[in-house]
Amino acid sequence: MRKGFTTGSCSAAAAKAAAYMLLTGQEKLNIEIETPAGIMFNADIVDIKRQETQVSCAVIKDGGDDPDVTTGCHVKATVKVQVPSEESSTMQQLQIDIDGGEGVGRVTLPGLDQPVGNAAINHVPREMIVKEVTQVCELLDFHGTLSVEISVPEGKELASKTFNPRLGIVDGISILGTTGIVEPMSAKALIDTIRVELSQKKELGNTYAIVSPGNYGLKFMKDTFHYDLDKSVKCSNFIGETVDMCIALGFEGMLITGHIGKLIKVAGGIMNTHSHEADARMEILAGCAIRAGADTDLARKILECLNTEEALHLIDGAGLLQPTMDIALEKILFYLDFRAQGKLKVDCILYSNEFGLLAQSEYARKRLPQ
């Protein structure tokens, strides 16, 4: 699958081209930068606007074969001379100031890569911009001060399709990337997002991380516990990695709330619950039911079920639902505790759409924010 280039790479390329055109007076339709991954990015330059003391231009974001919402947007850089006179520029050290403009988000909550008030341009893209613009300045013997403003005209609209509103980043997208390269269908990008959300919760003073694979069961959690799942950190399928991150970030404990169809896999020690990684939902449910007293006929029927709700009806019909769910919860906690190795207290709330609350650990309710 084809790789793409991050908004950070696009920003650095646009800034380098704008700086070159500003300091030479010559138009530049193509520019090359080196990404942190060591891969060269040869970018076409569009939307060029040249003035005496500033130049703006853009690079069109190409995310490769990754389904990136920012693909096709214009990542624009405007470079201005802050110390215009030749005499003063030769007497000063080079300084490059970076900020965000239209469509680049602004940080309003702590715990992110940038402090509150800064443009949401992460530190690696900032380093890339400084590196590439510095190369141009050294080549052309410029020693003054340049301001670099990164903007994305489509950014405010695109931000609603990202995690930014949840993270307290307002009015635009983030300029991101650690390698400068977009890996197609990258799980790393999602794990990085989970880490950012957890870090932010910790920075805001939370000692217990409330996590959920998703918003499945949103109504149940609101009706039963008066808790909005949208406030939890979405860990998707990455249960094990989320435990690891909670430990690394110094959380005291973690409460995971989830639907039986997802968390029953954890009762079998499956720490990545994506169907491409493993399934075994019915096998694990059948095993729990047998431990609760089910006969081989019921176990066989469970194994033939297409989904967990159907299996729960069979188990309930046999009068074994509660003991089966208690055993499932016991195994879920066992494997989560084993992953945590005593470094994290783990609680769990297990539910289904049709049966509601199935099981919960002793202190689970106390962990939910009121």
N, C-alpha and C positions, 0 to 999 in steps of 0.2 A: 504494500500500500504506500501511496505517495505521502511523504512528510511535508509539513508546511513550516511557516515562520511565524513567530509570536508577534504580538503587538509591540513588545519590547524591541525586537529586531527591526520592525517597520519604523518605529520611532527613531532608532539610532541611525538608520539609513536615510530617513528624511532629514534629520538634523544635520547629518554630515553633508548631504547634498546642498542644503540651504546655506550652511556655513561656507562651503566652497564657492557657491555662486555669489554670496554676499562679499566675500573677501577678494574674489578674482574679477567679478563683473562679467563672468562668462556663464552661459547656460549649461546646465548639466542634466542630461536626460537619462543617465544610468549611473548607478554607484554600487560599489562593492564594500561589504563589511565582513568581519570575521565574528561569528557567533561564539558565545562561551563554550559551545560544544566543539569548536574548532572547524565547523562547517562554514564555508563561505556563502554569503547571501548576496546575489547579484540582483539588485532591485531597479525596476523601472520607476522613473520619477515623473509625476503628473501634477496637474493643478499649480503650475509654477507662476508665482507673482513676485516680481522684482521691483524694489524701490531702492533709493540711495542708502538708507540706513537699516533696511530690513529686507529679508527674502523669506517667502513661505513656499512650501511645496509638500507633496504628499506621496505616500506609497500605499497602494491598494493591498489590503491584508489578504493573504492566501493561506488558509489553514490546511492545505493539502486534502487528504481524504478523511480528515477528522471533521465530525459534524459540529463545527465551531460557529456560534452565532455571529461572531465578528468577521467571518470571511466575507470579503467584498467591500468592507467599509474602508474609508479613506483615513489613514493615520497621517496627520498633518503636523509639520514642524514649522514654526516661525522663529527665525533667528534674527536678533537685533544687536547692533553695536551699542553698548552702553557708554563706552569711552571713545568717541569718534575721532578725536584729533590724533594725528600720527605721532606727535611729540609725546603726548601723555601715554599712548598705548605702548611705546617702546620703553617707558620708564616703569611700567607696572608688570606684575606677574599676571599670567593668564588666569582668568576666572570665568567659570561657566556656571550660570545660574539656571536652574531648571524649575519649571512650574507647569501646571495644567491649565488648559483653556476649555473652550466649549466641548462638551461631550466627554470630558475626562472627569471622573468622580472625585469627590472631596470627602476625606475621612472625618467622620463625626463621632466615632466610638473608639475606645482604646483596644489594644490587643492585636492590632494589624501590623503589617510590615512598616507602614508609615505612621507617624504620630498624628493625633487629632489636629485638623486644620490643614494638613498637607494635601496636595493632589495625590490621588491614588496611582502614583507611578512608583512601582516597587524598586527596591534598591539595586537589583541586578540590571533592569533597564536603565536606571539612572547612571550606573557605572558604564554601561555600554555607550550611552549618549556622550558621556564625558570622554571616554576613550576615543571614539570616532571623531568627535569635534576637535579634540586636542590634536589628533594627527593632522587635520587640515590646518590648524593654527600654527603648528610647528613647521609644517611644510612651507607656509606662507609668511613665517616670521612675525606672527601677530601675538602681541603680549597684553592686550587690553581685556575688557570684560564683555562677554557675550551673554545675552539672555536667550534661553531656548524654551519656547512654549509649545507643548504637545497638545493637540486637540483632535477630536474625532467628531465631525459634524453629525454623524448618525448615532453618536454614543448614548445620548440621553434616552432615545427610543430603545436601543439595544439593551440598556441596563436592566430593563424590566424582565428580560429573559435570562438574567444571570442571578447569582447569589448576592449581588451587591446590596440590594435593599435590605436583606436579612442581616448583612454585616455592618450596616450603618454607613455605607458609602453612597452618597447622594449625587444626583444630577449627571451621572455618566458611568462609563465602564472603567475598569482598571487597566493599566498598562502593565502587563505581566510577562513572566518567563524567567526561568532559571538557566536554561540551556540555549535559549533563542530559537529552539526548534519545537514544532508541534508534532508530537507522535500521534499517529492515527488511532482513534478510539482509546486514548490513553487513560488507563486506570489511575496513573500517577496524578493526573490533574484533579481527579475527584478526591483522591486521598489527601492531596494538598489542601483542597477546599475544606475537608473535614477537619484537618489539623488547624487551619486558620480559625474556623468557627469555635473549636474547643479552646484554642488559645485566647480567643476573645472572651469566652465565658469565664475562663480562669482570671483574666485581667479584670473583669468586672466584679470579682470577689466570690464567685461560686466555688464551693469546695466539693460539691457533688456534680458530676456531669450527667445531664439527662439526655439520653440518646434514644433514637428510634430509627429503624431501617427506612421509614418513610411516613407519609401521612395516612396510610391505610389504617382505619380505625379512628379517624379524627373525631367523628361524632360520638363514638363510644367513650373516648377519653374525656371529651367535654361534658357529656351527660353524667358519667360515673364519677369522675375525679375533678370536674371543673377545671381541667387543664387543657390548654391549647397545644396540640402536638407541634404546631408550627413554631413554637418557642424552643423545641428541642433541637439538638444537633442531629442532622440526618446522616446516619452512618452508612446508608445504602446496604450493600452486601458485605461490607468490610468490617465484620464484627471483631475479628481478632486484631486487626490493625488498630481499630478504635480503642480496644483495651490497652494496647501498647502505647498509644498516644496519650491516653489519660494518665498512665503511669509516668511517662516521660515529662508531662506538663505539671505533674505534682498534685493531681486531684486526690482527694481523700477516698472517694468512691465513685461508682458509676451506677445509675439506674437505667436499665434498658427496658423499654416498653415495646411490645410487638405482637403481631398477629401470629397465631399458631402455625400458619402455613409457611412462615419464614423462620421463626425461632425453633420449631421442632427439629430443624436440621442441626442446630447448635447442641441439642440433646444427644446427638450422635458424634459430637466433637468436630463438626464441620464449621470452620471459622470464616469461610467465604461462602455465602449462601446463594451465590449466583447459580442458576440452573446449569450453566456451562461447566461449573466447577464440580458440583455434586448435587444429587437430589436425595434419595433414600427417605423421603418424608413418610411414606406408607410403611416402609420397613421399620423405621424408628417408632412410629405410632403403634404398629402391631406388637413390637417388642415391649413397649410400655404397657399396653393393654394386657399382654400375657402375664407380665409381672403383677398386674392388678387383679388377675384371676380369669382372664378371657380363655376360652377353649380354642382349639385349633380351627374349628369352623369359623368363629368370629375373626380370628387372625387372618384366615384365608380371604374372607370378605373385605377386610380392611386393606389387604394387599391389592385387591382388585379395584379399589376406589380411585377416582381420577383427581380428587382434591380433598383437602383436610376437612372441610365442612361436611362433606358426605361421610367421611370416616367417623367424625364426631357423632353424627346421628346414629350410626350403628353402635358405637360404644355407649352412647347415652341410652339407647334402647335396651342394652344389656345391663343397665344399672351400674356401669363401671366408669362413668365419665369423670367424676371427681377424683377417685383414686388413680386413674390413668394420668390425669393432668398433674396431680401432685408428684407422681413419679417422673413425668416429663420435666416439670420445673426443677426437681431435684437434680436431674441429669444436666439440664441447662446450666444451673448454678455450679455444678461440679466442674464442667469443662471451662466455664468462664473463670472460676477460681483457679483452676489448673493453669490457665493462660496467664493469669495475674500473678501467680506465684507468691501470694501473700502480700503483694505490694499495693493492692487496691481492694476495697470492699465493694462487692457486687450485689445488686438487687435486681429483681425482674418482675414485671407485670405481663401476664400472658392472657390474651383474649381472642375471641373470634367474632365475626360479624353477627352470627345467628345466636350464639350462646352467651355472648357478653364476656364477663370476667371468668376466666378459666382457673387461674391460679396466680398467687402473688407471694413473694418472699416476705419474711416477717416484718422488715422495716421499709418495705417499698412505698407505702402511702406517706410515710414521714419524709421521704426524699423529694416528693413532688412539691414545688414551690406553691405557696398558697396565694 
